[in-house]
Amino acid sequence: MSLVLPSELVVDRFLPTVRAMLARRLSERGMTQNEIAIELSVTQAAISKYVAGEASGEERFRTDPDTVATVDRLAEGIHTGEMDGYDALAELLALIQRLEDRGPICELHEEEMPELQGLGCDLCVRGLDTDVRAEREVLADVRSAARTLATISGMAEYVPNVGTNVGMALPDASDETDVAAIPGRIYSMSGRVEVPANPEFGASSHVATAVLAANTVDPEIRGAINIATDDRLLEAASELGYDPLEFDASYEERADRLETRFAEASGVPRVAYHRGAFGIEPITFVFGATATDAAARLHELVEIASG
């Protein structure tokens, strides 16, 4: 695990860049290197490097419009004497807060700490609230489920041509942006199951439609996996007492039709499938309370079907 505080990035990457930008602008306004060093509280040797361009800093800050505009205001205010240290500090702190709110500091933080990627993380801005924790838990569950799929012996045989995906909804999900899945879908290659990326919210409308329909009928069902429809898997499901439910293959108003079928069946089945149609590959959905629950159920089905 890499543990990087955003404040470290501010000190190590942001401040040197801003100081270099500010030093050059103050130099362009005729201030001496000694005067600039006093204003920025650094050595004259450092200012010399800044002005010479030997310490250029982080490109994403140098080209960020908000940072450029703020540095220009600071340079003008310091040069004219209209801005003192208090005013300059207030400007910089406000800029840092903006850059941490899905801005360049946030982007850099995600690069330095990959565990944050895909979270839509607002941790620096609003702290660890219940919504953020719920998102992290869902993403972690989907990630674990995807790893399980990649290790199931014989799983590649049941990956459809359109690819497999595994999804999980947040509590009280309302649309597909509340459902996490694997971007680009999971696919098979040379008999192996390949997971191309970490999960993200809104990554799959296909599996999200099924998850949301199931969740509407039964709030306890928040996970689903799509696989190729195969009679061996359906027979395995029947052996386990899951009573697979068939539904129409058409994509048109699928969410409404799935909700209707689930309601008619007096609840969400553990396995639901269709036989395909013109241009539509036969697909089966395996549902679970979570993504990992659905993956465990599918693992059991594949083992029986392959046995």
C-alpha positions as CSV (number, residue, x, y, z in Angstrom):
1,M,0.0,0.0,0.0
2,S,1.2,3.5,-0.8
3,L,0.2,6.2,1.7
4,V,0.6,9.7,0.4
5,L,-0.9,12.7,2.0
6,P,-2.1,15.5,-0.4
7,S,-0.2,18.0,1.8
8,E,3.1,16.2,0.8
9,L,2.3,16.8,-2.9
10,V,1.5,20.5,-2.1
11,V,4.9,20.9,-0.4
12,D,7.0,18.8,-2.8
13,R,5.4,19.5,-6.2
14,F,2.9,22.4,-6.0
15,L,4.8,25.0,-4.0
16,P,8.2,24.7,-5.9
17,T,6.3,25.1,-9.2
18,V,4.3,28.2,-7.9
19,R,7.5,29.7,-6.5
20,A,9.3,29.3,-9.8
21,M,6.4,30.8,-11.7
22,L,6.1,33.7,-9.3
23,A,9.9,34.3,-9.2
24,R,10.0,34.6,-13.0
25,R,7.0,37.0,-13.1
26,L,8.5,39.2,-10.3
27,S,11.8,39.2,-12.2
28,E,10.1,40.3,-15.4
29,R,8.6,43.2,-13.4
30,G,12.1,44.4,-12.5
31,M,12.5,43.1,-9.0
32,T,16.0,41.9,-8.0
33,Q,16.7,38.3,-7.1
34,N,17.4,39.4,-3.5
35,E,14.1,41.2,-3.2
36,I,12.3,38.2,-4.7
37,A,14.1,35.8,-2.2
38,I,12.9,37.9,0.7
39,E,9.3,38.0,-0.6
40,L,9.2,34.2,-1.2
41,S,11.2,33.2,1.9
42,V,13.8,31.2,0.0
43,T,17.5,31.6,-0.8
44,Q,18.8,33.9,-3.5
45,A,20.4,30.7,-5.1
46,A,17.0,29.2,-5.4
47,I,15.6,32.3,-7.0
48,S,18.5,32.2,-9.5
49,K,17.6,28.7,-10.5
50,Y,13.9,29.6,-10.8
51,V,14.6,32.7,-13.0
52,A,17.0,30.7,-15.1
53,G,14.4,28.0,-15.6
54,E,16.5,25.3,-14.1
55,A,13.7,24.3,-11.6
56,S,10.6,24.4,-13.8
57,G,8.4,22.3,-11.6
58,E,5.2,20.3,-12.4
59,E,3.8,20.8,-15.9
60,R,0.1,20.3,-14.9
61,F,0.4,23.3,-12.5
62,R,2.3,25.5,-14.9
63,T,-0.5,25.1,-17.5
64,D,-3.5,25.1,-15.2
65,P,-5.5,28.3,-15.9
66,D,-6.5,28.8,-12.3
67,T,-2.9,28.5,-11.1
68,V,-1.6,30.9,-13.8
69,A,-4.3,33.5,-13.0
70,T,-3.5,33.3,-9.3
71,V,0.2,33.6,-9.8
72,D,-0.3,36.6,-12.1
73,R,-2.5,38.3,-9.4
74,L,0.2,37.5,-6.7
75,A,3.0,38.9,-8.8
76,E,1.2,42.1,-9.6
77,G,0.0,42.5,-6.0
78,I,3.5,41.9,-4.5
79,H,5.2,44.1,-7.1
80,T,2.9,47.1,-6.5
81,G,2.7,46.6,-2.8
82,E,-1.1,46.2,-2.8
83,M,-0.8,42.7,-1.5
84,D,0.9,41.7,1.8
85,G,1.9,38.3,3.1
86,Y,-1.6,37.7,4.6
87,D,-3.3,38.4,1.3
88,A,-0.9,36.2,-0.7
89,L,-1.3,33.3,1.8
90,A,-5.1,33.6,1.5
91,E,-4.9,33.5,-2.3
92,L,-2.6,30.4,-2.2
93,L,-4.8,28.5,0.3
94,A,-7.9,29.2,-1.7
95,L,-6.1,28.0,-4.9
96,I,-4.9,24.8,-3.1
97,Q,-8.5,24.0,-2.0
98,R,-9.8,24.4,-5.5
99,L,-7.0,22.2,-7.0
100,E,-7.7,19.5,-4.5
101,D,-11.4,19.4,-5.5
102,R,-11.0,17.2,-8.6
103,G,-8.2,19.4,-9.9
104,P,-4.5,18.9,-10.6
105,I,-3.6,18.1,-7.0
106,C,-6.3,15.5,-6.9
107,E,-5.1,14.0,-10.2
108,L,-1.5,13.9,-9.0
109,H,-2.7,12.3,-5.7
110,E,-4.5,9.5,-7.6
111,E,-1.3,8.8,-9.6
112,E,0.8,8.6,-6.5
113,M,-1.8,6.6,-4.6
114,P,-3.5,4.2,-7.0
115,E,-5.9,3.0,-4.3
116,L,-7.8,6.3,-4.9
117,Q,-8.3,5.7,-8.7
118,G,-11.9,5.3,-9.8
119,L,-13.3,6.4,-6.5
120,G,-14.3,9.9,-7.6
121,C,-12.6,10.7,-4.4
122,D,-13.6,13.9,-2.5
123,L,-11.7,12.9,0.6
124,C,-9.5,16.0,0.8
125,V,-12.6,18.3,0.4
126,R,-15.3,16.7,2.5
127,G,-13.5,14.1,4.6
128,L,-14.5,10.5,5.1
129,D,-18.2,10.6,5.1
130,T,-20.6,7.6,4.8
131,D,-21.1,8.2,1.1
132,V,-17.4,7.9,0.3
133,R,-17.1,4.8,2.5
134,A,-20.0,3.2,0.7
135,E,-18.4,3.9,-2.7
136,R,-15.1,2.4,-1.5
137,E,-16.8,-0.7,-0.3
138,V,-18.7,-1.2,-3.5
139,L,-15.6,-0.7,-5.6
140,A,-13.6,-3.1,-3.4
141,D,-16.3,-5.7,-3.7
142,V,-16.5,-5.5,-7.5
143,R,-12.7,-5.7,-7.7
144,S,-12.7,-8.8,-5.6
145,A,-15.4,-10.4,-7.6
146,A,-13.6,-9.7,-10.9
147,R,-10.5,-11.4,-9.4
148,T,-12.6,-14.4,-8.5
149,L,-13.9,-14.7,-12.1
150,A,-10.4,-14.6,-13.4
151,T,-9.4,-17.6,-11.2
152,I,-12.4,-19.9,-11.9
153,S,-11.3,-22.9,-13.8
154,G,-13.2,-23.2,-17.1
155,M,-14.7,-19.7,-16.7
156,A,-13.4,-18.5,-20.1
157,E,-15.8,-21.0,-21.8
158,Y,-18.7,-19.0,-20.5
159,V,-17.6,-15.5,-21.4
160,P,-19.9,-14.3,-24.3
161,N,-18.5,-12.6,-27.4
162,V,-19.7,-9.2,-26.1
163,G,-17.7,-9.8,-22.9
164,T,-18.6,-10.5,-19.3
165,N,-19.1,-7.9,-16.6
166,V,-19.7,-7.8,-12.9
167,G,-21.5,-4.9,-11.2
168,M,-22.7,-3.8,-7.9
169,A,-25.1,-1.0,-6.9
170,L,-24.7,1.5,-4.1
171,P,-27.5,1.4,-1.4
172,D,-30.5,3.4,-2.7
173,A,-29.1,3.4,-6.3
174,S,-31.1,5.4,-8.8
175,D,-29.3,5.1,-12.1
176,E,-26.3,3.5,-13.8
177,T,-23.8,6.0,-12.3
178,D,-24.6,4.4,-9.0
179,V,-23.5,1.0,-10.2
180,A,-19.8,0.0,-10.3
181,A,-18.5,-2.3,-13.0
182,I,-15.4,-3.0,-15.1
183,P,-14.7,-0.5,-17.9
184,G,-14.4,-2.2,-21.2
185,R,-15.8,-5.5,-19.8
186,I,-14.1,-8.7,-18.9
187,Y,-13.0,-10.9,-21.8
188,S,-11.4,-14.2,-22.6
189,M,-8.1,-14.7,-24.4
190,S,-6.3,-17.9,-25.1
191,G,-8.5,-19.7,-22.5
192,R,-7.8,-17.1,-19.8
193,V,-10.2,-14.5,-18.3
194,E,-8.7,-11.0,-18.5
195,V,-9.8,-8.1,-16.4
196,P,-8.7,-5.0,-18.2
197,A,-9.1,-2.3,-15.5
198,N,-10.2,-1.5,-12.0
199,P,-13.9,-0.9,-11.5
200,E,-15.6,2.5,-11.9
201,F,-19.1,3.8,-11.4
202,G,-21.1,4.1,-14.6
203,A,-18.8,1.8,-16.5
204,S,-21.5,-0.6,-17.8
205,S,-25.1,0.2,-18.8
206,H,-25.7,-3.4,-19.7
207,V,-25.1,-5.0,-16.3
208,A,-26.3,-1.8,-14.5
209,T,-29.8,-2.3,-16.1
210,A,-30.1,-5.8,-14.7
211,V,-28.8,-4.8,-11.3
212,L,-31.1,-1.8,-10.9
213,A,-34.1,-3.8,-12.0
214,A,-33.3,-6.5,-9.5
215,N,-32.6,-3.9,-6.7
216,T,-35.9,-2.2,-7.4
217,V,-37.8,-5.4,-6.7
218,D,-35.5,-6.6,-3.9
219,P,-33.3,-4.0,-2.3
220,E,-31.1,-6.8,-0.8
221,I,-30.0,-7.7,-4.4
222,R,-27.2,-5.3,-5.4
223,G,-24.8,-7.5,-7.5
224,A,-24.9,-9.2,-10.9
225,I,-22.7,-10.9,-13.5
226,N,-23.6,-11.5,-17.1
227,I,-22.3,-14.7,-18.9
228,A,-23.2,-16.6,-22.0
229,T,-26.4,-18.6,-21.8
230,D,-25.4,-22.3,-21.7
231,D,-27.7,-25.3,-20.9
232,R,-25.1,-26.8,-18.7
233,L,-25.1,-23.8,-16.4
234,L,-28.9,-23.6,-16.4
235,E,-29.1,-27.3,-15.5
236,A,-26.6,-26.7,-12.7
237,A,-28.8,-23.8,-11.5
238,S,-31.8,-26.1,-11.4
239,E,-29.8,-28.8,-9.5
240,L,-29.1,-26.1,-6.9
241,G,-32.8,-25.2,-6.7
242,Y,-32.3,-21.7,-8.3
243,D,-35.2,-22.2,-10.8
244,P,-33.7,-20.1,-13.7
245,L,-36.1,-17.5,-15.0
246,E,-36.3,-16.8,-18.8
247,F,-37.0,-13.2,-20.0
248,D,-37.3,-11.6,-23.4
249,A,-34.0,-10.8,-25.2
250,S,-35.0,-7.4,-26.6
251,Y,-33.1,-4.3,-25.2
252,E,-36.1,-2.1,-25.6
253,E,-37.4,-1.1,-22.2
254,R,-35.5,-4.0,-20.7
255,A,-35.4,-2.5,-17.2
256,D,-39.2,-2.3,-17.0
257,R,-39.7,-5.8,-18.5
258,L,-37.2,-7.3,-16.0
259,E,-38.9,-5.6,-13.1
260,T,-42.2,-7.1,-14.3
261,R,-40.8,-10.6,-14.7
262,F,-39.2,-10.5,-11.3
263,A,-42.5,-9.2,-9.7
264,E,-44.4,-12.0,-11.5
265,A,-41.9,-14.5,-10.1
266,S,-42.5,-13.1,-6.6
267,G,-38.9,-12.0,-6.3
268,V,-35.5,-11.8,-8.0
269,P,-34.2,-15.2,-9.2
270,R,-30.7,-16.2,-8.6
271,V,-30.3,-16.9,-12.3
272,A,-32.2,-15.2,-15.2
273,Y,-31.5,-15.8,-18.9
274,H,-32.6,-15.2,-22.5
275,R,-32.0,-17.2,-25.6
276,G,-31.0,-14.3,-27.8
277,A,-32.6,-12.7,-30.8
278,F,-31.4,-11.3,-34.2
279,G,-28.2,-9.5,-33.4
280,I,-28.5,-10.2,-29.7
281,E,-26.3,-12.8,-28.1
282,P,-27.9,-15.2,-25.5
283,I,-27.1,-13.9,-22.1
284,T,-27.6,-15.1,-18.5
285,F,-27.4,-13.0,-15.4
286,V,-26.4,-14.4,-12.0
287,F,-27.6,-12.2,-9.1
288,G,-26.4,-11.9,-5.6
289,A,-26.5,-9.6,-2.5
290,T,-23.1,-8.3,-3.6
291,A,-20.8,-8.7,-6.5
292,T,-18.7,-11.2,-4.6
293,D,-21.8,-13.1,-3.7
294,A,-22.8,-13.3,-7.3
295,A,-19.2,-14.4,-8.2
296,A,-19.3,-17.2,-5.6
297,R,-22.7,-18.4,-6.9
298,L,-21.3,-18.4,-10.5
299,H,-18.2,-20.3,-9.3
300,E,-20.5,-23.0,-7.9
301,L,-22.4,-23.2,-11.1
302,V,-19.3,-23.5,-13.3
303,E,-17.9,-26.2,-11.1
304,I,-21.1,-28.3,-11.4
305,A,-21.4,-27.7,-15.1
306,S,-17.8,-28.6,-15.7
307,G,-17.9,-31.7,-13.4
